Amino acid sequence: MGTHALARDIQTMRGIGPSLAAQLRRLGLQTVEDLLYHIPRRYEDRSRFSQLYDAPHGEFRTFRVRVVRVHTPQLRTGRTLTEVYVTDGTAVGVLKFWGNRYVQKALPPGTEAVVWGRVRRAFGQIEIEQPEYEILTQEAGPSLHTGRIVPVHPATEGLSPRVLRRVVHTALVHHLREVRETLPDAIRREFGLLPLAQALRAVHFPRSLTEASSARERLAFDELLAMQLLLLLRRREVSTSHKPHHYRTEGGMLEAFLASLPFRLTDAQRRTIEEIRRDMLSPHPMNRLLQGDVGSGKTVVAAAAVVLAVQGGYQAALMAPTDILAEQHYLPFRQLVEPLGIRTVLLTGGLARAERLLRLEEIESGQAELIVGTHALLQEDVSFDRLSLVIVDEQHKFGVAQRAALRHKGREPDVLVMTATPIPRTLALTLYGDLDVSVLDEMPPGRGPVRTFHRRMRDRERVYAFVRREVKAGRQAYVVCPLVEESEKLDVQAAVELYGRLHVQLLRLLHEGADHVGLAACLYLPADEGVHPLPIPHPAVEGAHGPAARRHLVQHRDVEVAVEGEGQGTGDRGRGHDEHVRLAALVAQRGPLGHPELVLLVHDDKTQAVERYVLL
């Protein structure tokens, strides 16, 4: 598509002045093409007409009516109310408009109109507050707001869906003929897809919900096709480029590293290390995704890649999304590779100036061989001596530009991205088609069984008592909260509040932004060195290694936070040999249509899937 006409600024369109153009730009709508692709988020079926006489209370209905009287009562509050009395021949109803003086002129007695809104039956009256309406005249064009399947576009403050509907319709009327088909007829026939211009018309103003679904299918096909083509181009670019660095295989450092491990690698770990070794020794840059649940052993696999890079005389960098997660990576990596003489440093945004300058010098000189950090690695003053391996953890939390910025710190470096998020194979091929995928599909031996219980919020004092008993028995616990401190906007419990409620000996509070001195030591303390129930907000639990933790309580009503907090805490808390118990609340929330729901979360420890059941 992309013709000159469609690339024109929206303000060149009829009926769009500077003020409306500014509001549209707040939605990211800059051009005519942007308007055509501003897809409705839902539809309302206003195509069926009802009768006022038997219209049910509380339901949205469409009526064809005639205005019989307009009344503006005087209210003590000073607000402006306009009451428009209408009839459809079966009964009389009242349309109530607040703060809209224009209605008196727009709907004088005798006017015929189509109205849509929620019916309210009160005090013997049929009322519809703030309805949408369209005046019926012989000269009127097609109905946009009533009497049809009506689109509801994403809007913003000061810009109603009604105005957006009109603007999008104008763009379709004047510019749809300029849309050029992008798919050959044979492909469209094979997959049963609408022509592009027809799909754009139907997605905005469909004749039926079935037509709207067909239009969305065509546009989704185009998006996925474009993404796949870009991924294939990226994959071809990587496979045909040649990296300037070549690793030495002699020296035996990798073999010494593997032999020094105090545990036996799983078959999945050995297979994955061999896949990474082959990639790194090839003449083309590695571009690999390492997927494995928390506790599956991604750290030792990534450490093997670091050892291979340093053995070849190069540097490796690992980037994590938060300071806490970076510190949590720093300790185990240092313990794994420093016995081999590999200098490991931590670079985060919270370093003192003098310490930061010292570490920057080590990185630039090549003295630091493994650099673990956060976004701080992307800053301009960070210069590597010979960076050849880039590792990105929880890569979905970084933007494309951020990951590319770290790659550009080296010359065609090998890239390994890691994630603990379970990704089905078909989805991985779709989203990460430019990456080779390695999966750690088995857990190291010796992990204790994990049992999951749910408890209602009214039973939480019993749950807290259970945690206190476990703590006094010498075990460790995590209590995951959604916030650090109370929020006026969210009805959730904060870690600071719960800190006082669960007070026991040696209680500690952990959250992103707290003083990190001693944090890692606290998390690594074995059970016999102290008891530490840790109330923490859910962003901080990611990457936390607590081998002594045997109890994991998710304290939250919201589904998304509860699932994320529970999933991140699962693998690590199963590392010991004792049975591990996780406690998750029965979730009360509002569903997509605003109705209250009672939801049960069930975690499958074998597949790591979290199933969601709506009970009420």
N, C-alpha and C positions, 0 to 999 in steps of 0.2 A: 504494500500500500504506500504510505509515506510520500504521497505526491505533494507538490508545492502548496496546493490549496488546503490540504488537510493539516499542513504544518503551520498555517497562519495563526496568529495570536487570536485568542477568543474575543478580544475586544473589537475585532473587525467584524464580528457577527452582528446581525440586526438585533436590536433590543438589549444589547449588553453594553452598559456604560462603565465608567471607571470604578464606581462603587461596587457594582455587581461583579465586575472582573476581579477586583481585589478579594472579594469573598470566595469566588471560585478558585483563585490561586491558593487560598488557604487549604483547599482540598487537594492541591497538587495538579489542578486543571489549568494548563497553560495554553494548549492549542485546541483546534477543532477536533483533532484525532483523540486527544485526551477525553473530550466530552463523549465521543462515540464509544469509547471503551470504559466509561464510568458505569460499570455494570450494577444493576439493582441488587440490593442485599436480600430482598424478599418481595413477594407479591401479595396483593389483597384482592380477593375476588369480589368485585362490586358490580358484577354483571347481572345478578339476579335481583329483580325488584320485589319488594315486600309490600304488604298493606299495613297502614298505621294501626288499624283496628286490632289486629292480632299479633303485632310485633312483640316478641318476647323481651322482658326486662333484662338489661345488662348485655344484650347482644348487639353486634354491629350489623346494620342493615342499610339497604339502598332503597330510596323511595322517589317516585315521580310525583311532584306536588305543585299546587298553585297557591301563591301568597294571597291571604285574605285580609291581614291587618298587620301593621308594624307599631310597636309600643316601646317607649323608652321610659321605664319607671325611675323615680328619684330614690336613690339609695342613701342611707345615712353614712355609709362608709366613703362616699364620694366616688366610688368606682362607676364606670359607665357600663350599663347593661342594655342591650337591644334585644327585644323579644319579637320574633317574626312568627306570626300564626299562619299555618299552612294546612291544606287539606288535600287528600287524594281521593275524596269521594266516599271513603269508608269511615274516617274519623278526622278530628282536628288535632294537630300537634303543634308544639312550640319549639322553635329553633332559638337557642340562647347563645348570643355572641357577647363576649366580654371585651371591653376596650376597643371596639371596632365601630366607629361612627360611620364609616363608609357604607356599612350594610344597609342603612336606611335608604340611600340613593340607589344602591345596587339591586335591592329587592323590594321595590314598591308593590302595593297591592295589584293583583292581576298578573304578576310575573310567574311564568312557568319555569320550573327548575328541577334538576335531579340533585338530591341531597344524600349524604352518607355519613353515618356516625353511630355512636352508642346510644341505644334506647334506654330511657329512664322513666319508669312509671311511678309517680309520686303525687299524692293529694288529688287523685282523680284525673291527673294530666299525663299526657304523653310528651316527654321532653327529649330533646337532643342537644347537648351542649357542644359548642365549637365544632359544628359539622363542616365537612367539605361540601361545596356545592358548585354546580355549573348551570348557567342560565340557558334555557332552550329557546333558540331563535331559528328562523328559516335560513339565515345567513351563516349560522354557526358552523364551524368546521367539526372535525372528529372530536369526540369527547376524550379528555385526557385524565380527568380526576374522578369520574363517576361513570356508572353504567358499563363497566368493562373490567378486564383484569388490569389492575393498576400497579405500576412499579413503584417501589419505595427505594430511592437511591440513597447511598450514604451521604449525609448532610453535615452541617456544622452550625454553630451558634450564629443566629442571624440569617441563615440561609435554609429555608424550609424545603422539604421534599417536593412541595407543590411548585415552587419556583424552579427547582432543578428539573422537574418533569417538563416544564415549558421550555427551558433552555435546551435540554437534550432533544426534544421534539423539533425545535427550530434547526438544530444541527443536522438531524436526520433529513428533514424536508429539503434543505438547501445543499447538503454536501454528501448524501449517501451515494449519489450517482458517481462521485469521484473515487469511491472505494474500488480497488483493484483486487481481483481474485488472486490468491496466493497458492492454491492447490490445483494440480491437474484434475481434469474431470474424472479420469480413471480412479484416482485415489479417493475422490469424494464418493464415487459410486460404490467402491469396494467397502468403505466404512459407513455408508449411509449418512453422509454429512451434508448439511445445508450449504448453499453458496454463501460466501462471506457477507455480502451486502444484505442478503435476506436474514442471516443470523443476527446481524447487528440491529436490524429493524425489529426482529422478533424478540430479542432479549430485552429490549426496552418496552415495547408495546405489543405483547403477544396476544393472539386471538384466543389462546387457551393456555393452560398450564403445561400441557403436553408440548405445545410449540415452544414455550419458554425453555423447557428442559432440553429440547433438540438444539435450540440456539446456544445454550450454555455448553452442550457437548461439543459443538463445533469450535467454539472459542477456547475451550479447555484443550482440545486436540491441537490447536495452533500453538498454545503456550507450551505444551509438553514437547511438541515437535521442535520448536525453537530451542528449548532447553537441551534436548538431546543432541541437536546439531552442534550447539556450542560446546557441550561436553566432548563430543567426538572430535571436534576441531582441537580442543585443548589436549585430548589424549594423543592425537596425531602429532601435535606440536612437541609434546614431551617425548614421544617415542622416536622422533626423528632428530631431536636435539642431542648434542653431545656435551657431557659435563667435562670441565677442565681438570677435575681432580680424579686421581686414581689411588685406591687404597692398597697398601701393602698387605699381603697375606702372611708374610713371614713375621716372626716375632713371638707367635704363640700367645699373645695377650688374651684373645677371645677364648681360647681353649683353657687358659689358666683361670679366667673369670668363671667359666662354667664349672670347672672342677672345684673351685673354691666355695661354691654355693652350699650352704648347710642343709639343703633340702633337695629332693628329687624333682626335676621338672616334669610337668605333665606332657603327654604326647602332643597336645595342642600347642604348648609352649615351644617344644622342640621343632615342631613343624613350622610354626610362625617365624621363629628365629632363622631357620634355614631359608624361608621365603624372603625375608628381609636381607639376609646375607647375599643371596643371589642378585637381588635388586641393586644393592650397593656396589657389588663388584662388576655390574654391567656397565657399558659405556654411556647409558642413558640415565637421566635423573630418576630416582625412585619417587613414586607418588602413590603412597599406600595408606589405606585406612585400617587401623587396628581396633577391632570391636571386641569387647568382653565385659562381662558384668563386674561390678565392684568386687574385688577379692579374687578375680580369676587369674591374676598374675601379669597384668600389662606392664607393671613397673620393671620387672626383671627382663622382660622381652625388650623394652625400650632401652634398658641399661646395656644389653648386649649390643644393640645398634650403636650406642655411644662408644663402647669399648672398641668396636670395629673402626669407627671414625677416628678416634684418638690414636689407635694403633697405626693408622695410615698417615699420622702427622697432622691431623686437622682438628677443628673445634666443633662442638655440638651445642645447640641452644634448645632449651625446653621452655615453652610459654604456656602459662596457666592463667585462667580468667581473674583470679582474686589473689590477694596477698596471702591469705590463709592457705589456699590450695598450693600456691607456689612454695611456701614454707614446708607444707606437708610432703611435697615432692622432693625438696632439697635434702631433708634428713635421710630418707631411705636410699636415694641415689648416691649421696655422699658415702653412706655406709657400704654400699655395694661396690663403688668404683675407686674410692680413695686408697684402699689397700693395694691397688694396682699402680698407684702413683699418679692417678688422674686428679688434677686440681679442680675442685668444684666450688663455684661461688654463687651467691644469691643476689639478684638485682631486682629490687622492688621500689615502689614509689615512696615508701616510708623511711628510706635510709637517710641518715644524717649526711650533710653535704660533704664533709671530709671523707667519710667512709665510702660514699658514692664515687668520689673522684678516684680514690684508691682502687676501687674495683673496676672502674672504667679503664684505668691504666693497665690493669692485669688483663682485661679482655682485649684491648688494642695491641698489647705486646705479644699476646699468645700464651702468656703464663697461665691464664685461666683456660682450661680445656673444655669444661662443661659449665655452661651458664644457665641457671634456672631463674626465671623471672616472670613478670607480668607484662602489661602494656608498656612498662618502662623500657623493655628491650627495643621498642619501636622508635624511641626518641632519637633525634638527629645526632646527639653527642655520643651515641653508642656505636662504636666502630669495631668490627671484628677483624682479627688478623687473617684467619683462613677458615671461615665458617663453611662447613660442607654438609652438615646434618641439622635439619630443623624439625623439632618435635612439637606438636601443638596438642594440648590436652583439652578435652571438652570443646572441640573445634567449632561446634555449632553456636557457641557463645561469642565467637569472634566474627566480625564482618569479613567479607571477601577482601576488602582493601587492607584490613589489618593483617590477615594471613599473608597476603602478597607482599606487604611492607617488610615482614620478617624474612621472607624468601629473598627479597632484593638486598638484604644485608650481606648475602653471599653471592657467588657466581654459580648459577644453576645447581643449588644445593639439593641433596636428597631430602624428601619431605615425608614424615610419618605423622599422621593425625590419629588421635586416640579418642574413643568415646565409650562410655559405659551404658549408653542408651541402646536398648535392644532394637535392632533395625531388621525387619524382614528382608529376605534376599531380593525380592522384586523391587522393594522400595530403595534398597541400597543401590541397585543397578540404575534406578531412575535418578536418584538424587546425587549419587557419587559415581556416575558413569565414567568420570575421568580418573578415578582411583582404582587401583587393585585393592581387593578386600581380603583381610586375614581375620579369622574369627577364633577367639579362645572359647571353645564350646564345652570345656570341662573345668571343674574346680579342683584346686589342689587337694590332696588327701588330708584327712584329719579335721575337716570342718564339722563342727557340731550341728545337729539338726536344728531347723528353725521352725517354730510354731507361731501362728498368728492368731490373735484374739481381737475381737472388737468389743468395745464397751460404750454405753451411752454416756452423754456428757453429764447426766445427773449422777453417774457412778464414779466420777473422777476422783472423789476423795478416797474411795476404796482403792483406786488404782494408785494414787499417791502413797497410800499406806503400804501397798504391796512393794512399791519402789523403795520405800524407807527400810522395809524388812530385808530386801535383797541387798541393799547398801550395807546395812549393819552386819549382814552375813559375810561381808568382805568382797562383794562384787561391785561392779561399776555400771553406771547407767547414763544414757543420753536422754534428755527430754527436749524435744525439738519444738520450738515456737516459731510463728511466722514473722514476728517483729522483735526488734531490740527493745523499744519502749512503746508505750500506749499510743494509739492513733485515734484522733477524733473521727476519721473517715471510715475506719475498719473496725468491726466488732470481733476482734480476735485477741488472744492473750499474748502478752509480750514477755520476753525472757526476763526483763528486769523485775516485772511484777511477780512472776513465778519463782524467782530467786528467793524471795522472802518466804513464800508459802512452803517450799520444800527444804527449808534450812535444816541441814544436818552438819555434823563435823566435817571440816575441810571442803565445804561446798565451794565450787568455783563457777564463775560465769564467763562464757566465751561468746564473743560476737565479732563480726567483721568491723574493724575500726577500733577495737580495744587494743590495749598494749599487748604486743605479741611476744614480749620477753617471757620465756618460760612456757609459752603455749605448747610448743611441740613436746617438751619434756612432760608437761601435764598429761597430754593425750597418750604418750607412750608409757606412762607409769604402769607397771604391773599391779595386779590387785593387791598383792601383799604389801605394797608400799604406801597404801592410802586409798581411801574411798572417795570418789569424785563424781557425784551426780552432776552433770553439766547441762544447765538450761541454755539452749542455744537457738538462735533463729535459723530457719531452714537454709538460707544461702550459705551459712558458715559450715554446715555439716558435710558439704561435698569434699571428699578427699580426706576427711578426718580418720586417722588410723588409731583406733583404741582397742588393742588386743584384749584388754581386761574387761571391756564393756560386754555385759551379758543381757542388758535390758534396754530396749529402745522404745520410747513412748512418743508418738506423734500427737501433739496437743494442738488440734486445729479443726475447724468445721469445714473449711473450704476444700473441695475435691482436689484441685490441681496442686495446691501446696502440700496437702496430705500425701498424695501419691509421690510427689517428688521427694519429700522428706523421707518417706518410708523407703523408697527405692534406693536413695543414696546411702542410707544407713544399714542396709541389709548385709552386703557382702562382708564388710569389715567386722560387724558384730558377730559374724559366724566363724571368725578365724580361730577362736579357741576351741577346746574340746568339749566344754560344757554345752548343754542344750541352751539354745537362745530363744527367748520369747520376745515377740514384738507386739505392741499394743496399739491399735488404731481405733480412733473414734468412729462411731456411726455418724455419717455426715448428713447434716441438714442444710439444704441450699435452695436457691431458686433456679428453676430450669430455664431453657431458652425462651419459653413463652411467658416467663414471669411467675409461673405457678410454683408453690413450695414442693420440694421433693425430699424424700428420705432415701439416702443412697448408702449401700453397703460396698465396701472395697474388699476384694479378696485377692491376695497375693499368691501366685503359683511359684513356689521356690525353685521348681525344676526349670520352668521356661522363663522365669523372671517377668512374666506378664502380670499386669494388674487389671483384674476384671472389675467392672462397675455394674452394680445391680440397682435399679431404681425400685425401691420397695413400695413407696407411696407416691 
